[in-house]
Amino acid sequence: MVKKNTGVVKLPDVSPHDLRHRFGYRMAESVPLHRLAQLMGHDSLDTTKLYIQGTKHDLQQAVETLAWT
């Protein structure tokens, strides 16, 4: 379903895992880790932590921001 509909709205290729990762990453900005684990259905906080690590793009933006300060 995700692959089929990304072409309809002209989105880059995304998988359900990509969407789940983005959800976890964005929610982690405002929701405590233990609550996010519940939302994502994780029994272990270690599993949730895997989803909230920065993406390569996010890390690159952080480096570029640092370079200009």
Residue, then its C-alpha position, 0 to 999 in steps of 0.5 A: m500500500v505504501k509503495k503503491n501510493t508514493g507514486v500517486v502523490k509523488l513522494p520518494d520511495v518510502s517503506p512502512h519501516d521508514l514511516r515508523h522510524r520517522f514517527g518515532y524520531r519526531m515523537a521523541e522530540s516531545v514525548p518521554l521515551h517510556r511513553l513512546a515505547q508504549l505508543m510503538g508497542h515496544d516492551s524494551l526501551d532499547t528497541t525504541k532507542l533504535y528508532i530515535q537515532g538521527t537519520k543521515h540527513d538529520l546528522q548532516q544538518a547538525v554538522e552544517t549548523l555547527a559549521w556556520t556558528 
